[in-house]
Each structure stands twice: as C-alpha cells, then as structure tokens.
C-alpha cells in the first residue's frame, strides 16, 4: 500500500527563500513539513530530532568546488535530497549522488512542483526497491563532453583517490567525482565489497586470493589485476565467499 504522506524538512534557507519554499510545500497535499527538525546551516551534522523522507537544500552562492562538499553529512542520511542551486553547475554531480530533485533559481513554482513530484516518486520507488532488493542498473559518469552510462554488471573494481573514484570496467576506466562511501552505498552489497580503504571490488571478478605474507592477501581478478586486501576488510571478504560456497 502506497503511503499518503511524505515528511519534508528544510535546511536554513533564509528569509524569503524559506517562506516561498514552505508555501509551495504546504500547498502539496502529500507533503507534511516537519517544523521542529532543528535543521542547522549546511553542511549539516546528524542526528536530527526527526529524520524526514525528503530534505530541501538551498546551496546559496557556494564557494565550494563540489556539491558533495556543500551537502556534507546530509549525504549519509537515508533522506532524499532536493537541491536548489543558482545554476546548472552541480547538475551532473547531483545525478551521481542520486539527488531526488534539482531546481535552479530564480525559483519558478511550476518547476519546483515538478521537481518535488519527481522526488516523491523516487522516494517511493526506493522503498519498493529496498523491499524487493532491486539495485540500480547504471551509473552516469561525465567525461569531458560525454556522459557515459555504465552498467553496474560491467564494473570490475573501483579505486578512490583524493576525492575522486576511478571506475574500472572491461579494460577501460572512468573518473567519478565524490566520496567513495556514497558510491559504495549505491552498489548492491552482495556483489560489491570494500577490500581496502581505497578499493571496492566486484566479487564475481575475483579468480583467487593469493597470500603474500602472513595475514596479507591480494585479490587476483580474472584479467590478472592484483588488488591488495587490507587486514581490516579481510574478514568481510572471506565471509562473502563462505556464504556463497
């Protein structure tokens, strides 16, 4: 049964922006605005008094270089995010972060309502996917003037480096901006596992585990790639193979 109401919390947008967004939210019969959430200025630090289904975030006039820096710990919450930005500069990154909605200023009521409607659809779809355990099928990665749609099934391994992630697939690699934690959480955990602070691997690609020294292993992939398995993640990796045996 589909829920009738979606709870929405606001970050401190300030002045007229607060009133305009609040008015649009209250005009939507499916939205219940949480007034006592105690949302601080972004980037925020949970826990909040109440975790809403959707958080509306106004980026203001950001000096940060990326959306993930602006959102801060909001990306760690289970809430969907609807971003209000001055222009399209964060649009691709918003897609990569699986932001539920993205609206540019000046705020047009019709565009905001359309973004809100899409956010509600995605929130409900996510609930259905979680119940049915259906993971996302593709990632979108921007490269110069191209946007690549990478099938999750094609990913071999992922390497983090200074705020970016290299996605390795079929002999090619793609650069993705953002925290590795966000990427890790978007992948099906029964197939993708972190084996090192900076490495995630598709367990279906592992051909063997090679012991390098006492307690130290490398995961050898089908194409011969050797990836270090750190001791802190070794037990989790072994447990995946035990469950699958």
Secondary structure in CASP SS format (residue, H / E / C, confidence):
PFRMAT SS
TARGET T0000
AUTHOR 0000-0000-0000
METHOD secondary structure of the structure
MODEL  1
X C 1.00
X C 1.00
X C 1.00
X C 1.00
X C 1.00
X E 1.00
X E 1.00
X E 1.00
X E 1.00
X E 1.00
X C 1.00
X C 1.00
X C 1.00
X C 1.00
X H 1.00
X H 1.00
X H 1.00
X H 1.00
X H 1.00
X H 1.00
X H 1.00
X H 1.00
X H 1.00
X H 1.00
X H 1.00
X H 1.00
X C 1.00
X C 1.00
X C 1.00
X C 1.00
X E 1.00
X E 1.00
X E 1.00
X C 1.00
X C 1.00
X C 1.00
X C 1.00
X C 1.00
X C 1.00
X C 1.00
X C 1.00
X C 1.00
X C 1.00
X E 1.00
X C 1.00
X C 1.00
X C 1.00
X C 1.00
X C 1.00
X C 1.00
X C 1.00
X C 1.00
X C 1.00
X E 1.00
X E 1.00
X E 1.00
X E 1.00
X E 1.00
X C 1.00
X C 1.00
X C 1.00
X C 1.00
X C 1.00
X C 1.00
X C 1.00
X C 1.00
X H 1.00
X H 1.00
X H 1.00
X H 1.00
X H 1.00
X E 1.00
X H 1.00
X H 1.00
X H 1.00
X H 1.00
X C 1.00
X C 1.00
X C 1.00
X E 1.00
X E 1.00
X E 1.00
X E 1.00
X E 1.00
X E 1.00
X C 1.00
X C 1.00
X C 1.00
X C 1.00
X C 1.00
X H 1.00
X H 1.00
X H 1.00
X H 1.00
X H 1.00
X H 1.00
X C 1.00
X C 1.00
X C 1.00
X C 1.00
X E 1.00
X E 1.00
X E 1.00
X E 1.00
X C 1.00
X C 1.00
X C 1.00
X C 1.00
X H 1.00
X H 1.00
X H 1.00
X H 1.00
X H 1.00
X H 1.00
X H 1.00
X H 1.00
X H 1.00
X H 1.00
X H 1.00
X H 1.00
X H 1.00
X H 1.00
X H 1.00
X H 1.00
X H 1.00
X H 1.00
X H 1.00
X H 1.00
X H 1.00
X H 1.00
X H 1.00
X H 1.00
X C 1.00
X C 1.00
X C 1.00
X C 1.00
X C 1.00
X E 1.00
X E 1.00
X E 1.00
X E 1.00
X E 1.00
X E 1.00
X C 1.00
X C 1.00
X E 1.00
X E 1.00
X E 1.00
X E 1.00
X E 1.00
X E 1.00
X H 1.00
X H 1.00
X H 1.00
X C 1.00
X C 1.00
X E 1.00
X E 1.00
X E 1.00
X E 1.00
X E 1.00
X C 1.00
X C 1.00
X E 1.00
X E 1.00
X E 1.00
X E 1.00
X E 1.00
X E 1.00
X C 1.00
X C 1.00
X E 1.00
X E 1.00
X E 1.00
X E 1.00
X E 1.00
X E 1.00
X C 1.00
X C 1.00
X H 1.00
X H 1.00
X H 1.00
X H 1.00
X H 1.00
X H 1.00
X H 1.00
X C 1.00
X C 1.00
X C 1.00
X C 1.00
X C 1.00
X E 1.00
X E 1.00
X E 1.00
X E 1.00
X E 1.00
X C 1.00
X C 1.00
X E 1.00
X E 1.00
X E 1.00
X E 1.00
X H 1.00
X H 1.00
X H 1.00
X E 1.00
X E 1.00
X E 1.00
X E 1.00
X E 1.00
X E 1.00
X E 1.00
X E 1.00
X C 1.00
X C 1.00
X E 1.00
X E 1.00
X E 1.00
X E 1.00
X E 1.00
X E 1.00
X C 1.00
X C 1.00
X C 1.00
X C 1.00
X E 1.00
X E 1.00
X E 1.00
X E 1.00
X C 1.00
X H 1.00
X H 1.00
X H 1.00
X H 1.00
X H 1.00
X H 1.00
X H 1.00
X H 1.00
X H 1.00
X H 1.00
X H 1.00
X H 1.00
X H 1.00
X H 1.00
X C 1.00
END
